């Protein structure tokens, strides 16, 4: 499972990888393909992790719905280690009150945070890949600038 630390390290890694050594432009061109493969692998892996997390969340939301509606059997509640009284002794009179408990449920919020993190990693990887797609143009521009500076 990816963590905020993974996202941070991904950004730090890209910060290093994105540097183009204008004294070794031929090596920078070769490195582009390797970096593309590296970040494509990260993107692919996290798309799968996101899909699995979405499926897990759907099951969690169904289970929590049954739990908060009082329709979950004792065995299922025991298996999950949940309290028998989701409302801590309070009387629930409105759906808005139920929604409040549902939306502030720690497990649901944790699931939402996981989805958000995975989506963020995917977005970063896509942005990196988009930058890599145009890296050849940046290298070409650096070559042209060197030619102009050298009087060619």
Secondary structure, 3 states (H helix, E strand, C coil): CCCHHHHHHHHHHHHHHCCCCCCCHHHHHHHHHHHHHHHHHHHHHHHHHHHHHHHHHHHHHHHHHHHHCCCCCHHHHHHHCCCCCCCCCCCCCCHHHHHHHHHCCHHHHHHHHHHHHHHHHHHHHHHHHHHHHCHHHHHHHHHHHHHHHCCC
